[in-house]
Amino acid sequence: MDKASKRYGFVGIILSDRGQAPAVQRILSEYGHLVCGRMGLPHLENDTLSVITLIVRADTDELGALTGKLGRISGVSVKSALSK
């Protein structure tokens, strides 16, 4: 895809099973070239919940690949959006 088709957006990730954190991190590293910023709250609800927010610059195919892989992990919820 050409650079003109890339747009800014966000990815919200909720881990309700912190044991899946290594799998999430592997995927985030694989797609690190899309990530412009990252914020996380790793120890919520007595260490049973984590929230990660990403700012990304991607096209729809790249974002779909990233969120699709994350969404297939048990105990992980993902929501995303791209700018118009």
C-alpha positions, 0 to 999 in steps of 0.5 A: 500500500502507498503511504497516502492510504495510511491513516491515524487511529487507535487500538484499545486492548483489554487483557482479562487474562494477564497470562496472555501478556507474552502472546500480546507482546509478541504480536505488538512487536511484530506490528511495531512499525505501525505503532506511534504511541503506547500507553498501558495500565498493567495492574488493575483489579488486583493484577487481574486486568490490564489495559493497553492503548495504541496510537497507530498509523496504518491502512485498513488491511494492516489494522485488520491483521493486527487486531485480528491476531490480537482478538484470537487470543483467549482473554483479550478484547480489542476495539479499533478505529481509523481517522477518515 
